[in-house]
C-alpha cells in the first residue's frame, strides 16, 4: 500500500478512537464505510451520515484497498 497516500487518508493512535483507523481529521472509523457498503447502503448515504468525511477521502480509501488487493494477487491495478 502506498504509505504516503495511506497517511493522507487514514490515521490512528491512542488519541483517535483507541487506535482504531479513522478517516484523517475525523473521529469516523474506516470500518464504518465498509459496514455501510456491506449492509447495502451506497456511498451517498454514508457521506450524508458522516459529513466530516469527504467523498475524496472515502473514494481514496477504497482505491488504496483495491490497489493493495490487486497487487497482492498479481493483477494489474
MOKA-V5786 format. One record per backbone hydrogen bond with DSSP energy under -1.0 kcal/mol. NH is the residue of the N-H (numbers start at 1). CO is the residue of the C=O. Records with the same first field share a line. If there is no record, write none. Layout:
NH = CO / CO
This chain:
6 = 2
7 = 3
8 = 4
9 = 5
10 = 6
11 = 22
16 = 13
19 = 13
20 = 17
22 = 11
23 = 28
24 = 9
26 = 23
30 = 21
32 = 29
33 = 30
34 = 30
35 = 31
36 = 32
37 = 33
38 = 34
39 = 35
40 = 37
41 = 36
46 = 42
47 = 43
48 = 44
49 = 45
50 = 46
53 = 50
58 = 54
59 = 55
60 = 56
61 = 57
62 = 58
63 = 59
64 = 60
65 = 61
66 = 62
67 = 63
68 = 64
69 = 65
70 = 66
71 = 67
72 = 68
73 = 69
74 = 71
75 = 70
